Amino acid sequence: MKNKSTQREEGTVIESLPSTNFKVKMDDGREVIAHLSGRLRRFHIRILVGDQVSIEVSPYDPSRGRIVYRN
């Protein structure tokens, strides 16, 4: 069940970090550190630099998020 307090935004992966973390540049210009969701890990979806992704951003810390979809 999707959490209602998160908001989904679009961005581009600019850097790959250790432990399936990524630095993502959002469409509004800010940078977010995001990790892969469990569904993407389970189905072995590869995320590469330059990919367009959808991110759920936490309302508590807008500099962190979770990658939920690769466009």
N, C-alpha and C positions, 0 to 999 in steps of 0.2 A: 504494500500500500504506500502510495506516494505521500511524503510529508508535506503538509500544506504551507509550512512556514518557509520553505526554500523557494527560491525563484530561479528559473532556468534562463540562461543567457548563452550567446554564441561567441566563439573566439577561435584563434588560430594558435596551434602549438608552436612555440619558438625555441624550446629547449627541453631535452630529455634529462631527467634527474634520476638518481638511484632509487630503488624500491618502488618502481612503477609510479613515480611522481613526475609531473610535467609542469613547466612554466608556460602559461597560456596568456596571450595578449588578447584582451577582450575587444569587442567592436567599439566600445567607448574610450579605448586607449589605455586603460589600467592593466596591470599584470597580476595574475592570480596563480598561486601554487595549487595544483589539483592532482588528485590521485584517481586511479581507475576504480570504477564500481565493480562489485562482485560479479555481475552478469558479464561484463567485458572480460574479466579474468577467466571466468569459467569457460567461455566459448573461444578463448585465445584470440581476441580481436587485437590486432597490432595497431598501435598509434605511433606515427612517425612525425618528425618535424615538418611543419607545413600543412598538416591535416586540419580541416575545419571540424570543431567539436562543439557539442552542447554540454554545458556545465550547470550543475545545481550549486548555487552559492549560498553559504550559510548566512543567516541574518545576524549571527553573533560575531562572526569574523569575516568581513567581505573580502579579505585577501586570500581566503582558502575556499576550495570547492571540491566537487567530485565530478569526474567525467562520466556522463551517462550515455552518450551517443556520439558516434563518429559519422559525419556527413559525407 
